[in-house]
Amino acid sequence: MPIDPRDRIPDVRDGLTRVERVILHTLHQLQGERGGRNVPTAMLYGYVVERLDIGPDEFQDILTRLVGRRVP
């Protein structure tokens, strides 16, 4: 299922796109399941691609922008 181009437009409420929101929501869920521990990037990507049609490079670019640095 391709991502609608409108999913990349920042929301006026907080400036997040739908794609960014899905990544952050998924991260929050996984952290809860892991007892607050860090979530490996590969694990997060695996769960995100179940919800979005996103490639690893785009995912990494978005995650880098959200976190503020390159994630190993």
N, CA, C and O atoms as a GROMACS GRO file, in nm:
protein
  288
    1MET      N    1   0.084  -0.117   0.000
    1MET     CA    2   0.000   0.000   0.000
    1MET      C    3   0.089   0.124   0.000
    1MET      O    4   0.154   0.152   0.101
    2PRO      N    5   0.094   0.198  -0.108
    2PRO     CA    6   0.178   0.316  -0.117
    2PRO      C    7   0.131   0.426  -0.022
    2PRO      O    8   0.012   0.438   0.009
    3ILE      N    9   0.226   0.505   0.022
    3ILE     CA   10   0.195   0.615   0.112
    3ILE      C   11   0.136   0.730   0.030
    3ILE      O   12   0.191   0.769  -0.073
    4ASP      N   13   0.026   0.783   0.077
    4ASP     CA   14  -0.037   0.898   0.014
    4ASP      C   15   0.056   1.019   0.030
    4ASP      O   16   0.108   1.041   0.139
    5PRO      N   17   0.079   1.096  -0.075
    5PRO     CA   18   0.167   1.214  -0.064
    5PRO      C   19   0.124   1.310   0.048
    5PRO      O   20   0.206   1.381   0.105
    6ARG      N   21  -0.004   1.311   0.078
    6ARG     CA   22  -0.053   1.398   0.186
    6ARG      C   23  -0.002   1.353   0.322
    6ARG      O   24  -0.005   1.430   0.418
    7ASP      N   25   0.044   1.226   0.332
    7ASP     CA   26   0.097   1.175   0.459
    7ASP      C   27   0.230   1.238   0.494
    7ASP      O   28   0.280   1.221   0.605
    8ARG      N   29   0.288   1.311   0.401
    8ARG     CA   30   0.417   1.374   0.424
    8ARG      C   31   0.405   1.524   0.452
    8ARG      O   32   0.506   1.594   0.464
    9ILE      N   33   0.283   1.572   0.462
    9ILE     CA   34   0.258   1.713   0.494
    9ILE      C   35   0.250   1.726   0.645
    9ILE      O   36   0.172   1.656   0.709
   10PRO      N   37   0.330   1.817   0.704
   10PRO     CA   38   0.325   1.833   0.850
   10PRO      C   39   0.188   1.878   0.899
   10PRO      O   40   0.122   1.961   0.837
   11ASP      N   41   0.147   1.822   1.011
   11ASP     CA   42   0.021   1.857   1.075
   11ASP      C   43   0.038   1.993   1.142
   11ASP      O   44   0.142   2.021   1.203
   12VAL      N   45  -0.061   2.076   1.132
   12VAL     CA   46  -0.054   2.211   1.187
   12VAL      C   47  -0.045   2.208   1.340
   12VAL      O   48   0.006   2.303   1.400
   13ARG      N   49  -0.094   2.103   1.404
   13ARG     CA   50  -0.094   2.097   1.550
   13ARG      C   51   0.046   2.084   1.610
   13ARG      O   52   0.078   2.151   1.708
   14ASP      N   53   0.128   1.996   1.551
   14ASP     CA   54   0.259   1.971   1.611
   14ASP      C   55   0.373   1.962   1.510
   14ASP      O   56   0.488   1.942   1.549
   15GLY      N   57   0.343   1.976   1.383
   15GLY     CA   58   0.447   1.974   1.281
   15GLY      C   59   0.492   1.836   1.238
   15GLY      O   60   0.582   1.825   1.155
   16LEU      N   61   0.431   1.730   1.291
   16LEU     CA   62   0.467   1.594   1.254
   16LEU      C   63   0.385   1.548   1.134
   16LEU      O   64   0.268   1.583   1.121
   17THR      N   65   0.448   1.470   1.049
   17THR     CA   66   0.375   1.408   0.938
   17THR      C   67   0.313   1.279   0.990
   17THR      O   68   0.347   1.233   1.099
   18ARG      N   69   0.224   1.222   0.913
   18ARG     CA   70   0.162   1.094   0.952
   18ARG      C   71   0.269   0.987   0.965
   18ARG      O   72   0.264   0.905   1.057
   19VAL      N   73   0.365   0.986   0.873
   19VAL     CA   74   0.472   0.886   0.876
   19VAL      C   75   0.554   0.900   1.005
   19VAL      O   76   0.582   0.800   1.071
   20GLU      N   77   0.590   1.022   1.041
   20GLU     CA   78   0.665   1.044   1.165
   20GLU      C   79   0.584   1.001   1.286
   20GLU      O   80   0.637   0.942   1.380
   21ARG      N   81   0.455   1.031   1.283
   21ARG     CA   82   0.368   0.994   1.394
   21ARG      C   83   0.360   0.843   1.411
   21ARG      O   84   0.362   0.793   1.523
   22VAL      N   85   0.351   0.769   1.300
   22VAL     CA   86   0.346   0.623   1.306
   22VAL      C   87   0.477   0.569   1.365
   22VAL      O   88   0.474   0.478   1.448
   23ILE      N   89   0.589   0.624   1.324
   23ILE     CA   90   0.719   0.579   1.376
   23ILE      C   91   0.726   0.605   1.527
   23ILE      O   92   0.765   0.516   1.603
   24LEU      N   93   0.691   0.724   1.570
   24LEU     CA   94   0.698   0.757   1.712
   24LEU      C   95   0.599   0.674   1.795
   24LEU      O   96   0.632   0.631   1.906
   25HIS      N   97   0.480   0.652   1.742
   25HIS     CA   98   0.380   0.572   1.813
   25HIS      C   99   0.428   0.427   1.827
   25HIS      O  100   0.414   0.366   1.933
   26THR      N  101   0.484   0.374   1.720
   26THR     CA  102   0.536   0.237   1.723
   26THR      C  103   0.651   0.227   1.822
   26THR      O  104   0.659   0.130   1.898
   27LEU      N  105   0.740   0.324   1.823
   27LEU     CA  106   0.851   0.326   1.918
   27LEU      C  107   0.799   0.326   2.062
   27LEU      O  108   0.848   0.252   2.147
   28HIS      N  109   0.701   0.409   2.088
   28HIS     CA  110   0.642   0.416   2.222
   28HIS      C  111   0.582   0.281   2.264
   28HIS      O  112   0.603   0.236   2.377
   29GLN      N  113   0.509   0.217   2.174
   29GLN     CA  114   0.451   0.087   2.204
   29GLN      C  115   0.559  -0.016   2.236
   29GLN      O  116   0.548  -0.091   2.334
   30LEU      N  117   0.662  -0.020   2.153
   30LEU     CA  118   0.768  -0.119   2.173
   30LEU      C  119   0.846  -0.094   2.302
   30LEU      O  120   0.886  -0.188   2.370
   31GLN      N  121   0.869   0.031   2.336
   31GLN     CA  122   0.936   0.062   2.461
   31GLN      C  123   0.854   0.012   2.579
   31GLN      O  124   0.909  -0.039   2.677
   32GLY      N  125   0.723   0.028   2.571
   32GLY     CA  126   0.635  -0.022   2.676
   32GLY      C  127   0.642  -0.173   2.689
   32GLY      O  128   0.647  -0.226   2.800
   33GLU      N  129   0.642  -0.241   2.576
   33GLU     CA  130   0.650  -0.387   2.576
   33GLU      C  131   0.784  -0.436   2.630
   33GLU      O  132   0.792  -0.546   2.686
   34ARG      N  133   0.888  -0.356   2.612
   34ARG     CA  134   1.022  -0.395   2.655
   34ARG      C  135   1.057  -0.339   2.793
   34ARG      O  136   1.174  -0.337   2.831
   35GLY      N  137   0.957  -0.295   2.866
   35GLY     CA  138   0.981  -0.246   3.001
   35GLY      C  139   1.061  -0.117   3.006
   35GLY      O  140   1.135  -0.093   3.102
   36GLY      N  141   1.047  -0.034   2.903
   36GLY     CA  142   1.117   0.093   2.901
   36GLY      C  143   1.257   0.086   2.842
   36GLY      O  144   1.324   0.188   2.829
   37ARG      N  145   1.301  -0.033   2.806
   37ARG     CA  146   1.436  -0.048   2.750
   37ARG      C  147   1.440   0.007   2.608
   37ARG      O  148   1.337   0.026   2.543
   38ASN      N  149   1.562   0.033   2.562
   38ASN     CA  150   1.581   0.081   2.425
   38ASN      C  151   1.532  -0.020   2.324
   38ASN      O  152   1.535  -0.140   2.347
   39VAL      N  153   1.486   0.031   2.211
   39VAL     CA  154   1.436  -0.053   2.103
   39VAL      C  155   1.539  -0.052   1.990
   39VAL      O  156   1.573   0.055   1.939
   40PRO      N  157   1.589  -0.169   1.950
   40PRO     CA  158   1.683  -0.172   1.838
   40PRO      C  159   1.617  -0.116   1.711
   40PRO      O  160   1.499  -0.138   1.686
   41THR      N  161   1.696  -0.044   1.633
   41THR     CA  162   1.646   0.019   1.512
   41THR      C  163   1.585  -0.083   1.416
   41THR      O  164   1.479  -0.058   1.358
   42ALA      N  165   1.651  -0.198   1.402
   42ALA     CA  166   1.600  -0.301   1.311
   42ALA      C  167   1.463  -0.352   1.357
   42ALA      O  168   1.376  -0.380   1.275
   43MET      N  169   1.444  -0.365   1.488
   43MET     CA  170   1.316  -0.410   1.541
   43MET      C  171   1.208  -0.306   1.513
   43MET      O  172   1.098  -0.339   1.469
   44LEU      N  173   1.241  -0.180   1.537
   44LEU     CA  174   1.146  -0.072   1.512
   44LEU      C  175   1.108  -0.070   1.364
   44LEU      O  176   0.990  -0.058   1.330
   45TYR      N  177   1.206  -0.081   1.276
   45TYR     CA  178   1.178  -0.082   1.133
   45TYR      C  179   1.086  -0.198   1.096
   45TYR      O  180   0.993  -0.180   1.017
   46GLY      N  181   1.111  -0.314   1.152
   46GLY     CA  182   1.028  -0.430   1.123
   46GLY      C  183   0.882  -0.407   1.157
   46GLY      O  184   0.793  -0.448   1.083
   47TYR      N  185   0.857  -0.342   1.269
   47TYR     CA  186   0.718  -0.314   1.309
   47TYR      C  187   0.658  -0.201   1.225
   47TYR      O  188   0.539  -0.204   1.192
   48VAL      N  189   0.739  -0.101   1.190
   48VAL     CA  190   0.689   0.012   1.112
   48VAL      C  191   0.648  -0.033   0.972
   48VAL      O  192   0.545   0.011   0.921
   49VAL      N  193   0.727  -0.122   0.910
   49VAL     CA  194   0.693  -0.164   0.772
   49VAL      C  195   0.567  -0.250   0.769
   49VAL      O  196   0.511  -0.273   0.662
   50GLU      N  197   0.522  -0.297   0.885
   50GLU     CA  198   0.393  -0.365   0.888
   50GLU      C  199   0.278  -0.266   0.873
   50GLU      O  200   0.167  -0.304   0.837
   51ARG      N  201   0.306  -0.139   0.901
   51ARG     CA  202   0.202  -0.036   0.895
   51ARG      C  203   0.219   0.059   0.777
   51ARG      O  204   0.121   0.117   0.729
   52LEU      N  205   0.343   0.076   0.730
   52LEU     CA  206   0.372   0.171   0.622
   52LEU      C  207   0.455   0.105   0.514
   52LEU      O  208   0.532   0.012   0.542
   53ASP      N  209   0.440   0.152   0.393
   53ASP     CA  210   0.526   0.109   0.283
   53ASP      C  211   0.641   0.209   0.278
   53ASP      O  212   0.633   0.312   0.209
   54ILE      N  213   0.748   0.179   0.351
   54ILE     CA  214   0.860   0.271   0.363
   54ILE      C  215   0.990   0.192   0.351
   54ILE      O  216   1.005   0.085   0.411
   55GLY      N  217   1.083   0.245   0.275
   55GLY     CA  218   1.212   0.180   0.257
   55GLY      C  219   1.306   0.210   0.372
   55GLY      O  220   1.284   0.304   0.448
   56PRO      N  221   1.411   0.130   0.385
   56PRO     CA  222   1.503   0.149   0.497
   56PRO      C  223   1.575   0.285   0.494
   56PRO      O  224   1.600   0.343   0.599
   57ASP      N  225   1.607   0.334   0.376
   57ASP     CA  226   1.676   0.463   0.369
   57ASP      C  227   1.586   0.578   0.414
   57ASP      O  228   1.628   0.665   0.490
   58GLU      N  229   1.461   0.577   0.368
   58GLU     CA  230   1.367   0.681   0.410
   58GLU      C  231   1.339   0.671   0.559
   58GLU      O  232   1.334   0.772   0.628
   59PHE      N  233   1.321   0.548   0.608
   59PHE     CA  234   1.299   0.528   0.751
   59PHE      C  235   1.416   0.584   0.831
   59PHE      O  236   1.395   0.657   0.929
   60GLN      N  237   1.538   0.552   0.789
   60GLN     CA  238   1.656   0.600   0.861
   60GLN      C  239   1.667   0.751   0.856
   60GLN      O  240   1.704   0.813   0.956
   61ASP      N  241   1.634   0.812   0.743
   61ASP     CA  242   1.637   0.958   0.732
   61ASP      C  243   1.538   1.023   0.829
   61ASP      O  244   1.570   1.121   0.896
   62ILE      N  245   1.418   0.968   0.835
   62ILE     CA  246   1.316   1.023   0.925
   62ILE      C  247   1.357   1.003   1.070
   62ILE      O  248   1.344   1.094   1.151
   63LEU      N  249   1.406   0.885   1.103
   63LEU     CA  250   1.447   0.855   1.240
   63LEU      C  251   1.562   0.947   1.281
   63LEU      O  252   1.566   0.997   1.394
   64THR      N  253   1.655   0.969   1.191
   64THR     CA  254   1.767   1.059   1.219
   64THR      C  255   1.717   1.200   1.246
   64THR      O  256   1.764   1.266   1.339
   65ARG      N  257   1.622   1.245   1.168
   65ARG     CA  258   1.564   1.379   1.188
   65ARG      C  259   1.492   1.387   1.323
   65ARG      O  260   1.502   1.488   1.393
   66LEU      N  261   1.420   1.282   1.359
   66LEU     CA  262   1.345   1.284   1.485
   66LEU      C  263   1.438   1.276   1.606
   66LEU      O  264   1.416   1.343   1.707
   67VAL      N  265   1.542   1.194   1.596
   67VAL     CA  266   1.633   1.172   1.708
   67VAL      C  267   1.740   1.280   1.714
   67VAL      O  268   1.786   1.318   1.821
   68GLY      N  269   1.779   1.328   1.598
   68GLY     CA  270   1.878   1.433   1.594
   68GLY      C  271   2.019   1.384   1.567
   68GLY      O  272   2.112   1.464   1.563
   69ARG      N  273   2.037   1.254   1.548
   69ARG     CA  274   2.168   1.200   1.513
   69ARG      C  275   2.149   1.067   1.442
   69ARG      O  276   2.041   1.009   1.445
   70ARG      N  277   2.254   1.021   1.380
   70ARG     CA  278   2.251   0.892   1.309
   70ARG      C  279   2.243   0.779   1.411
   70ARG      O  280   2.318   0.776   1.508
   71VAL      N  281   2.151   0.686   1.387
   71VAL     CA  282   2.132   0.572   1.477
   71VAL      C  283   2.202   0.453   1.417
   71VAL      O  284   2.183   0.424   1.299
   72PRO      N  285   2.286   0.381   1.496
   72PRO     CA  286   2.358   0.264   1.441
   72PRO      C  287   2.267   0.150   1.404
   72PRO      O  288   2.314   0.047   1.357
   0.00000   0.00000   0.00000
